[in-house]
């Protein structure tokens, strides 16, 4: 997995913040549109129903051929998000690792423990609000965990009741200071391009564009990706990323 680790780390630790696009499903057409628009990486889906679009992706027996096609056919790193519609078995996990992917993503509350403990596989862990900040420091001790994706309440609700707000920025900064890994921000609802610079200055390591934001067609994916690619131009990673909040 050395080559895959290197490809993902080049995205996460490059000069500028990362722009990752999460797909509604495992569509090569959508993945290519995101790549052409400037995405640094794309994320497919497995065992997942999106809370806003209600797009459903099944297990490996349904999705493996499309996953393999994306992994083999794109020039950028390809990951897969394992959802919580069905618990991933060890057999599925081992089969997934043979798909040629660069990394695997999972929610911290849904991932089986063996996913986190498998040090040979690059991983991005999805976390939401409610976890004590000090616990983020411990996440950096797990081998193979390359980044944290912060999903604030304002960005993951099926019916928006809380908008993108100052607390999202404060939480992102606190997590970036506490965690020794890059902290990415899940953009799903009302994050505007003019908000991006502030997030990056306060510690964010990059954006992951949610499928609820990018639409359902290749043209929508391309336009949205281009907008946020431009918004990230000129922004740099903050120096305090990985700083000990209590040190």
N, C-alpha and C positions, 0 to 999 in steps of 0.2 A: 504493500500500500504506500510505499515511499513516494512514488510519483504523484499519487493522489493527494497525499499530505502536502507536498510542495506546491501543487497547483492551488489548493485551497488557501494555504498560508500566503501565497503571493497576492491573493485577493484580499485577505484579511489584514495583512501587514504591509500593503503597498503605501506609496506616498500619500495617496488620497483615500477618503472613506469609500467603503465598498457599496455597490449597488447590486442587490440580489433581487430577482423576480421570482415569486412563488406562482406556480401555474395552477389553473383551475383543475386541470387533469393532466394526463401524460400525453400531451399533444406536441408532436414535432413541429407543427406549423406555428404554434404559439411560442415554443421555445426558440425557434429561429427568428421570429419577429422580435423577441426580447433581445436576443444576441445582436441582431443587426442594429437595434436602437441604442446599444451601448451597455447592456447588462454585463456585469462581471461574472455572474453565475445564475443558474436557474435551479428551482426546486420543484420536483414532481410530487405526486401524492400516492398514498397507499392507505387503505382502510380509513378513508376520511370523507366526512360530509361537511361542506363549508356552511357555517352558521348563517351567512347572508345569502349566498347564491343557491345553497342547497344542492350544489353539484356533488355527486357521489362518486368516489373511486373505490373499487373493490380490492381484493387480495392479489397475491402474486399470480394466481392462475389466470386472472383477467388482465393484469397490468404489466406482466414481465416483458412481453415483446416490445411494448411501447417504451418502457424504461430502458431496455437494452439499446433500442434505436437512438434514443436521446443521448445516452452515455457514449455511444460509438460515433455519433454523427455531429456533435457540437464541438466547437473549438474552446469553449469555456467550461469550467467545472460544473458538473451536474450532481445534485443531491436529491434525496427523496425524503419527504416528511411522512413519518409513520403516524397516522391518526389513531383515534380511540374508538372507532366503530367495531373493532375486533382486536383482541389481545394478540400481539405478535408472538408466534411460537418460536422455539429455538430452531426448528427446521426451516421456517420461513426466514428467520434472521440469517442463517447460514447460506440459504439460497440467495437472499438479497445481496450478500457480500460478494457473490460471484457475478453480479450483474454489470460490473465495470464502473460503478459509481465512484465519485470522488469523496462523498461523505453522506451521512445519514442524519436526519433531524427527528426529534421527538419532544413532546411535552414532558416536563419533569414529573408531572403527576400521573402520566400514562405509560411512561417507558418502563419495561421490566428491568430489574436491577442488573441483569447480565448485559444489557445494552450499554449502560454507563461504565461497567467494569471491563468491557472489551477494549483494551488499550490499542489494539491493532487497527482500529477503524476510526477515521476522523469523524467527529460529531459536532453538531450545533444543537444546543439544548434550549427549548422554548420555556420561558418562565413568565408568570404573571405576577401582579401585585399580591401582597399578602405574605411573602416570604421574608423573614427578618434579614436585614441588609448584611449582618455579619456572616450569614450562611453562604453568601456569594463568594467570600474569600476561600472557603473550603472546596468550591467547585473546581478551582484551578489545580487541585491535587490529583484529579482524575486524568490518567493518561489517555490521550486521544481526544479529549474535549478541547475544541479549538475556539469556540465562541459561545456567547450567550445571546439569545434573541429575547428582548424585553417586549412583552405584549401588554401595554397599559389598558386599563378598562375602557378608555375612550376609543380604542382602536379595534376591539374584539367583540363588541356587542351586536346582536342581530338587529335590534332597532335602536339607533343612536339616541341616547338620553344624556350622555355625558360627552361633551365635545373636547377636542384637543385643548389642553390647558397648561397653565404654568406648573402645576404639580407633576405633569408628565415630564417636563424639562428637569425639574428638581430631582425627581426619582431617577431619571437617566443619568444625571451627573453623579448622584450618590452611588449608584450601582457601578458606574465606570471607575470611580475612585476606589471602591471596595474590592472589585473583582480583578484578578490578575489577567483576565482574558478580555478580548474585545467584546464590547456590548453593542449589539445591533438594535435598531428600533423598528418595530412592526408598524408599517404605515397602511392603514386600512380604511379610514373614514374620511377625515377632513383635514389631514395634514396638507398645508399649502407649500408651494415651492419656497416662498419667502420665510417659512419657518425652519427650513433645512439648515441654513447657516447657523442659527442659534443652537440647534440641537448638536451640531458638530463642534461648535465652540465650547459647549458644556460637557463634552466627554463622549459623545456618541461615535461609534466606530463605523457606522454605515447604516443603510436602510435596507429593509426587506419589504418589497411592495406586495401587498396581499391581493389575492385574486378578486376580492370584492372591490378593489380600487381600479384594477387594470381592465375590467370588462371581460367580455367573452369571445371577442374576435381578435384576429391577428392585428388588425389595424388599431384597435383600442389598446392592445398591449404595446404596440410600437409607439403610439403617440404618448401614452403615459410614461413609458420608460424614457423616452427622449426628454420629456419635461423634467424629470427628476435627475437625469444625467446632466442636463444643463445646470440645474440648481446646485449640483455638487461641484461643478467646475470652480476651481480656486479655493475650495475649502481644504483644510488640512487636519490631520489627527491631532488632538490635544496632547500636550506633553505629560499631563498627569494621569494618563490611562494606566491603570494598575497600581496607582498610589494607595498606600495603606491609610484608610480613613481615620484610624485611631493611632497611627504611628507618629 
